[in-house]
Amino acid sequence: MWPDSLIAPISFSKVALAARGDDPERYAEFWRDPDARIYQFLGQDNVFFYVLMQAAMWLGTQDDPHHLPSAGELQLTDIFGCFHLLVGGEKMSKSRGNFITADQLIDKDGYSADQIRYYLALLGLSEKPSNFDFEKLAERNNFLAGPMNATFERPISAAHSKFDGRIPAGNLLDKVPADTQRIVQRYVRGMERADYPTMLYEVENYARIINSLFNQYKPHDDRRPEDGRRDALYSSFYVLKNLMIMLYPFVPDTMDRVRESLRLPPEVFRIDELGVAMPAGHEVGPKQAYFPGEAERKPKG
């Protein structure tokens, strides 16, 4: 390792800002503000070097070796160490030639970046080495393309077929507010600890509320009591919005399509939007393709 690798991310930030048309000097908003949080994700064999050497370089350049960064000075970063990704029980390595490339997964096998990102988050590399298993990848994507897609699609379809494409006036049903408060608290704690597998499985259970409400109240069925149907659909959209926000860090492209279907602004992904219901009468857009199933993937070559 070379010491300049510790400061290279600052230059990367400037390049990234310029690439999207921003002033490169905005890097200071991230790197010189003690209220900003900077996270670095490293392989487990680099954690020792980065944690010790980053602090040593900072303290060694100060007249007072006890001085820690203040406003306007370059800040120290938070380090997340990741264990190794394995193939066939061995560390994935270019030198061994046992690696899997993004080109292979996306271009050749036809997976989307969101599908791969979601699967990798479930491997728990912050806690243990994990094996990249194509069968388990397919199994997880069958869930996303099946039950999870139904979670997105059913409220939108019911709104268009029975309520003129709008969210009906209603009340939150049963345990929905309490379940939402509980999942949001767990979500925030899980994100702080990078405990993605536990957190995502709980988010998946939260998503099942929508299917449960549809099975019980059938908002798409005119033969059922209208008050219950309205409450169930209103509650389903409440859960759907929260679900969309919580999944956004893991599957941003897919959640952007959900957001477009709900006709919500990009700012909706702020964490303080969790638990805020969409108003009755809000018009929703058409369904889109969300997670592609196996038949919808289009491998190249």
Secondary structure, DSSP 8 states (H G I E B T S, - for coil): --THHHHHHHHHHHHHHHHTTS-GGGHHHHHS-TTS--EEEEEGGGHHHHHHHHHHHHHHT-SSTT----TTS----EEEEE--EEETTEE--TTTT----HIIIIIIS---HHHHHHHHHHT-TTTS-EE--HHHHHHHHHHIIIIIHHHHHHHHHHHHHHSTTB-------TTHHHHHHHHHHHHHHHHHHT-HHHHHHHHHHHHHHHHHHHHHH-TT-TTS-HHHHHHHHHHHHHHHHHHHHHHTTTSHHHHHHHHHHHT--GGGGSGGGTT----TT-B-------S--TTT-----
